[in-house]
Amino acid sequence: MFANFLIGLREGLEASLVVGILVAYLVKTERRHLLSKVWIGVGIAIVVSLTFGAILTLGPQGLSFEAQEAIGGMLSIIAVGLVTWMIFWMARNARSMKGELEGSMEKAISVGSGAVVAMALLAVGREGLETALFLWASIQSAGSTTGPVIGAALGLIAAAALGVMIYRGAVRINLRAFFQWTGVFLVIIAAGVLAYGVHDLQEAGILPGINNLAWDISAQLPPTSVVGTLLKAIFNFSAETTVLQAVAYLAYLIPVMFLFVRTAFASGPRRATKAPAALTNA
């Protein structure tokens, strides 16, 4: 539940900041009549993201077990690739995001109101599709329980509320530090999702070694125990892990964490946000 709350909070806040930047720019340039076009684009993006999530959940039903595991494994690996790209992109380009979005909005305005809708749709829809895919993969790896879904929903709600408060100036938050530390946790979560995807591909018969276990401590640490549940929820830890899963986990976690920390924690100015001008720190 915690892992999915964190994903929903991090990804949802990114989307909220994108919307806040677009709205603030239109208000600042006295083009309030175009705000409805932005909200139309945002609404379409939300519907598309929810539909994508529903397709991911319901699409494989009715297929054979091997086919479902193969699809789940491949989508989990794709989700890890996307979230890895996203956290590195944010680490490198966060300070320039506001300028890029405002530039894109100005170009869209020069084309017409339809382009404003499309621009908002694409800007928010990208975040929404990434969030839907990674949340789906994380929920699948956590098991078919309501906890991960509730955690994700609470994270998205908290992100929306926080985004509104930042825009209105009700709270100040160091977004650089927020994205740094949530990025660290997302790398850990992504490593677990990758290991889960590898296990799915093993169960599908695509990858070998399903019976070659690196460890089996399920007797000492039952998955239903409090500790086992917490480790599963936070780190996606499995008491029964194959050698290939363990190798994939460490081969991803160690170099990616090293590169992310070196990139995201590079020395630079640390500033807290204040709305709407402080959205430059997003």
Backbone hydrogen bonds, N-H to C=O, Kabsch-Sander energy under -0.5 kcal/mol:
donor,donor_aa,acceptor,acceptor_aa,energy
3,A,233,A,-0.8
5,F,1,M,-2.3
6,L,2,F,-2.6
7,I,3,A,-2.1
8,G,4,N,-2.6
9,L,5,F,-2.7
10,R,6,L,-2.9
11,E,7,I,-2.8
12,G,8,G,-2.1
13,L,9,L,-2.1
14,E,10,R,-1.8
15,A,11,E,-2.0
16,S,12,G,-2.5
17,L,13,L,-2.6
18,V,14,E,-1.9
19,V,15,A,-2.2
20,G,16,S,-2.6
21,I,17,L,-2.5
22,L,18,V,-2.0
23,V,19,V,-2.7
24,A,20,G,-2.7
25,Y,21,I,-2.0
26,L,22,L,-1.9
27,V,23,V,-2.4
28,K,24,A,-2.7
29,T,25,Y,-2.2
30,E,27,V,-1.4
31,R,26,L,-3.2
34,L,31,R,-2.2
35,L,32,R,-1.9
38,V,34,L,-1.6
39,W,35,L,-2.3
40,I,36,S,-2.0
41,G,37,K,-2.2
42,V,38,V,-2.5
43,G,39,W,-2.6
44,I,40,I,-2.4
45,A,41,G,-2.2
46,I,42,V,-2.2
47,V,43,G,-2.2
48,V,44,I,-2.7
49,S,45,A,-2.3
50,L,46,I,-2.5
51,T,47,V,-2.5
52,F,48,V,-2.4
53,G,49,S,-2.3
54,A,50,L,-2.3
55,I,51,T,-2.4
56,L,52,F,-2.3
57,T,53,G,-1.9
58,L,54,A,-3.2
59,G,55,I,-2.5
61,Q,58,L,-1.0
63,L,60,P,-2.0
68,Q,64,S,-2.6
69,E,65,F,-2.4
70,A,66,E,-2.3
71,I,67,A,-2.5
72,G,68,Q,-2.6
73,G,69,E,-2.6
74,M,70,A,-2.3
75,L,71,I,-2.6
76,S,72,G,-2.0
77,I,73,G,-1.9
78,I,74,M,-2.2
79,A,75,L,-2.6
80,V,76,S,-2.1
81,G,77,I,-2.1
82,L,78,I,-2.4
83,V,79,A,-2.6
84,T,80,V,-2.1
85,W,81,G,-2.1
86,M,82,L,-2.4
87,I,83,V,-2.4
88,F,84,T,-1.8
89,W,85,W,-2.4
90,M,86,M,-2.6
91,A,87,I,-1.8
92,R,88,F,-1.8
93,N,89,W,-2.8
94,A,90,M,-1.4
96,S,93,N,-0.7
97,M,93,N,-0.8
97,M,94,A,-1.0
98,K,94,A,-0.5
100,E,96,S,-2.1
101,L,97,M,-2.6
102,E,98,K,-2.5
103,G,99,G,-2.3
104,S,100,E,-2.3
105,M,101,L,-2.4
106,E,102,E,-2.4
107,K,103,G,-1.9
108,A,104,S,-2.2
109,I,105,M,-2.6
110,S,106,E,-1.7
111,V,107,K,-0.9
111,V,108,A,-0.6
112,G,108,A,-2.4
116,V,112,G,-1.2
117,V,113,S,-1.9
118,A,114,G,-2.2
119,M,115,A,-2.6
120,A,116,V,-2.3
121,L,117,V,-2.5
122,L,118,A,-2.6
123,A,119,M,-2.5
124,V,120,A,-2.4
125,G,121,L,-2.7
126,R,122,L,-1.8
127,E,123,A,-0.8
128,G,124,V,-2.5
129,L,125,G,-2.7
130,E,126,R,-2.1
131,T,127,E,-2.4
132,A,128,G,-2.6
133,L,129,L,-2.3
134,F,130,E,-2.5
135,L,131,T,-2.8
136,W,132,A,-2.2
137,A,133,L,-2.4
138,S,134,F,-2.5
139,I,135,L,-2.9
140,Q,136,W,-2.6
141,S,137,A,-2.1
142,A,138,S,-1.4
143,G,139,I,-0.9
143,G,140,Q,-0.7
145,T,143,G,-2.0
149,V,145,T,-0.6
150,I,146,T,-2.7
151,G,147,G,-2.8
152,A,148,P,-2.3
153,A,149,V,-2.4
154,L,150,I,-2.7
155,G,151,G,-2.2
156,L,152,A,-2.2
157,I,153,A,-2.4
158,A,154,L,-2.7
159,A,155,G,-2.2
160,A,156,L,-2.3
161,A,157,I,-2.4
162,L,158,A,-2.7
163,G,159,A,-2.7
164,V,160,A,-2.0
165,M,161,A,-2.3
166,I,162,L,-2.6
167,Y,163,G,-2.1
168,R,164,V,-2.3
169,G,165,M,-0.6
169,G,166,I,-0.8
170,A,165,M,-2.2
171,V,165,M,-1.0
175,L,173,I,-1.3
178,F,174,N,-2.2
179,F,175,L,-2.9
180,Q,176,R,-1.8
181,W,177,A,-2.5
182,T,178,F,-2.4
183,G,179,F,-1.3
184,V,180,Q,-1.6
185,F,181,W,-1.8
186,L,182,T,-2.4
187,V,183,G,-2.0
188,I,184,V,-1.5
189,I,185,F,-2.6
190,A,186,L,-3.1
191,A,187,V,-2.0
192,G,188,I,-1.6
193,V,189,I,-2.3
194,L,190,A,-2.6
195,A,191,A,-2.1
196,Y,192,G,-2.2
197,G,193,V,-2.5
198,V,194,L,-2.4
199,H,195,A,-2.1
200,D,196,Y,-2.3
201,L,197,G,-2.1
202,Q,198,V,-1.9
203,E,199,H,-2.5
204,A,200,D,-1.8
205,G,202,Q,-1.1
206,I,201,L,-2.0
207,L,201,L,-1.6
212,N,209,G,-1.0
213,L,211,N,-1.2
214,A,241,T,-2.9
215,W,241,T,-1.5
217,I,239,A,-2.3
221,L,217,I,-3.1
225,S,222,P,-1.9
229,T,225,S,-2.7
230,L,226,V,-2.3
231,L,227,V,-2.7
232,K,228,G,-2.0
233,A,229,T,-2.7
234,I,230,L,-2.7
235,F,231,L,-1.9
236,N,232,K,-1.0
237,F,231,L,-1.8
241,T,215,W,-1.9
241,T,239,A,-0.6
243,V,212,N,-2.6
246,A,242,T,-2.3
247,V,243,V,-2.5
248,A,244,L,-2.5
249,Y,245,Q,-2.7
250,L,246,A,-2.3
251,A,247,V,-2.7
252,Y,248,A,-1.5
253,L,249,Y,-3.0
254,I,250,L,-1.9
256,V,252,Y,-1.9
257,M,253,L,-2.3
258,F,254,I,-2.0
259,L,255,P,-2.5
260,F,256,V,-2.8
261,V,257,M,-2.6
262,R,258,F,-2.1
263,T,259,L,-2.0
264,A,260,F,-3.7
265,F,261,V,-2.0
266,A,263,T,-0.8
271,R,269,P,-0.6
273,T,173,I,-1.7
278,A,274,K,-4.1
279,L,276,P,-1.7
280,T,277,A,-1.5
281,N,278,A,-2.3
282,A,279,L,-1.6
